[in-house]
Amino acid sequence: MSKIQVRTTLIYEVRQPTNFLFNIGVEQSDYQRCLEEHFTSNPEVPIEACNVGAEGNRLHRAFVQPCELRIDYSALVELTPEVDTSCEVGETDISQLPPQVLPYLNPSRYCESDLLARFAFEEFGQLPRGYQRVQAIADWVNDHLDYEPGTTSGTTTAADVLLQRAGVCRDYAHLAVALCRGIGVPARYLAAYAVDLQPPDFHGVFEAFLDGHWYLFDATRLAPVQGFVRIGTGRDAADVAFATLNGVAILQEKTVTTVWADDAPHQDPPPADEAIATA
């Protein structure tokens, strides 16, 4: 077990009455336990906590009049992920997938697996089925993309990224998700906090459903996987944006800090032949 402290500050110039949906609270699960949590606003406004979607992502909803709005969130999280030998993790036949997993085989707004299916099968279809095949997809994305902030936008899709061969963490995750779905492996986007991520920010990675569990992958290799704190999962980044608003508000500042807690010093990454199951 390890403990991680996360902190987020968001400052908005709210120009008109605006409804906010914040997706910055950490997930509660058997593999991740929130020990302490604080969510505050200045000026103080009513904040409603709610769980939405099939995965029960935690959102905080607020209605704000024109002002300078400051949101502060912090949490102390204890991680207890399962670790398996990666070569022993196989794929689940589609006929045996749980019903709630089936939607993650389908194309979505940013992950056009139908357009990329032929490419995915040509590149990865003949590889041995299982964890190592998904890892090969993550490795291919890392090898063939350049991490270049500013090269993509909120409308860039996996197909766009495959053509231009550059992007940021969400683009790496979208392409890997699309390629996994293209060969029949359920995959989903994961928004997370990440220890040692430089520059510090929210991080986009992905999970693949293998042998009855969701397994965690990061195609960017920018931070140690064992230092990820889950925020929420979805078909792609559209489902787990850190803030969604209806109104007029301009983000002035965003600060994200993720560190090992004092009683949990930095740990070495797990060996290459170990797989981390998160759900």
N, C-alpha and C positions, 0 to 999 in steps of 0.2 A: 504494500500500500504506500501511496505517496500523497502529499498534500500540496496544493497549488493555490496561490492567491491571485485573484483577477480583479482589475479595476478598470472602469470605463467612465469617461466624462464626455458628454456631448453638449455643445452650446449652439443654440439656434437663434437667429433673428426672426421672430414670428411677426409677419407683416399683416396677416389677416387671421381671423379665427380659424384654427386648424385642428383637425383630429390627427393624433399620432398613434401609430402602433410600433412599439419598440420591441425588437427581438434580440435582447442582449442578456437576458437571464439564463443562467446555466441550466442544463437539463438535469432532471432527477431520474436515476435509474439504478438497477442493481450493480452497475459497474462504476457509478459515479454518484457520490453522496455530497450534498451541499450541507456543510457544517454551520456556516454563518452566511447571512445575506442581508444587504441593505440597498434599497432603491429610494432615492430622494430627488426632489425637484426644487428649483428656486427660480421664480416664486413657487410656493407650494400650491399644487393643483391636485384634485382627486385623481388617483391612479388605480385602475382596475386590472388585476391579474387574471388572465384567462388562458385556457389550453385550447388549441385549435388544430384542426386537420387530423388525418389518420394517425399521425405520429404524436399528437398531443403536444406540439411545440408550445412553449410558454411565451405569451405576449403580455406586454403591459400597455394598456390603452389610456390615453389622456386627451382631454379637450382643452385647448389653450387659447386664450385671448392674446392680442398683439402685445409683445414684450420681448425681452431677451430671456430665453429659457435655458436653464442649465440642468442637465440630468446627470446624476452621479450614481453609479452602480458598483458594488463590490461584493465579492463572495469568496469564501474559503471552501475549497472542494477537495474531497478525498477520493482518489482513484483506486479502483480494484479491478482492472481489466483481466480477462483470462488470456493466458499465453499458451499457444499451441505450437507444435512442430509444424512448420509450414508445408513440408513435403507430405504430411499426412492429411492435409485439408483438401478435400475434393470438391466437386461441383454437385449441386442438387439438380436432379432431372426436373425439367419444367413441369412434368405431370405430378411431381411430388412437392412443388412449392406451396407454402402457405398462401391462402387467398390474399392476405394483406400485402404480400410481396409482389404479386403479379403486376401491379401498375408500374413497377420499376423496371419492367422489360420494355415499356412503351417509349416512343419518342416524346420529347417535351419541348417547350419553347426554345431553350438554349442547347438542347442535346438531341440533334436530329439523327438518331440512330438508324432510321430508315434510309436516310441518304448516305450514311457511312457504312452500312452493313456489308456491302461487297468489299470495300477496302478492308474492313475489320476481319472478314473471313480470309481474305488473301494473305493478310499479315499474321493473323493469330489463330485462324481456324484449325490449323493442323498441329498446334502445340498440345502437349498433354493437358488434359482438363484438370482444373483445380487452382489452388492458390498461386502456383508458379506462373500460370498463364495470365492471371490478373496482374501479377507483379511484372510480367513482361510488358504488358500494356502500359503500366505506370513508368517503367524504364524507357520505353519507346517514346512516350510523350516527353519525358525529361530530356532525352537525347536529341529530339528533333525540334524542340521549341526553345526560343530564347526568352528569358524573363526580362521584359522591357516594359516598365510602367509607362502609361500614356499611349500605348500602341493600340489599345482596344477601348471600347465604350460599353455602356449599359445595354446596347443592342447587339453586341458581338456574340455570335453563336459558335458552337463546336466546329461546324463546317467552315466558318470564316477563319477560325484559328488554324485549322488544318492547312488551309491555303496560304495564310500569311506567315505561319510558323513562328509566332511571337505572341506574348500576352502576359497576364499576371495570374495569381493563384486560382482565381475563379475560372479562368480560361483553361488552365491545365486540368482542373477538375472536370469541367464540362466535356472536354475532349475525351478524357479517360472514361467518364461515365458513358458517353455515346458509343465508344468502341466496345466497352463491356456489354452494353445492351445489344450492340450489333452482332455479337457472337452468342447471344442467348444467356448472358450472365446478368441477373438483376443488379443494378447499381443505383446509388443515390448520392446527392450532394450533401456535404456536411459543413455547416458553419461552426467555427471553433475559436477558442482562445489558444494561443500557442506559446509556450515558454521558449525563449531564445530566438524568437522570430525577429528578423531585422529587415526594415524598420518595424517596430512594434505596431500591430494592427490586428483586426479580425483576419482570420485565415480561412481559406476555402480548400477543402480536401474532399475525399470521396470514400464510400464504403461499397463493398461488393458482398452479396449474399452467397455464402459457401457453406456446405455441410450444416445447414440449419442455423447459422449465425451470421451476423454482419461483421465483416473484417475491414479494418482501417488501412487506408493507403494515402500517401502524399506524393503526387507526381513531381512536386517542386523540389523536394528534399531540402527545404529551407529551415526546417525545425525538427527536433526529435519527436517521433510519433508518441512516445510514452509521456510527453509533456503537453498533450492536447486535452483541452477541456471542452466538452461538447456543449454547443448552444442549441442547435436544432438541425433537423434533416428535412429534405424535400426532393422533389423531382429535379430541381436545379436551383440556381441562386435566387430566382424570382420568389420561391417559397420561403426563403429564410433571410431576406434583406434585414440589416440591423435596424432600419427604420423605414416605415412606409407612412406617408402622410397624405391627407386630403385637405388642401388649403394652400397657403403661401407661407413658406418658412425656408430660410437659407441657413445651411449648416456653416457655422463660423469656425468651429474647432472640434476636433475629434482626438481623444487621447485614450490609448489602450495599453494597459500594463499587465503582464502575466509573468509571475515569478514563482520559483519553488518557495514554499513556506519555510520559516527558519528551522523547523524540526525535520525538514525533508530536503537534505542537500541534493545538489544536482546528481543525477544518476547517468551511468553510461547507457547508450542505446542498446536495445536487446540485440542478440546475435542475428545475423542475416537470415538464419533458418528458423526464426521464430515469428509467429503471426499473432497479432493482437486482435482479439475478438472484443467488440464493444457492446454488443446487444444480441 
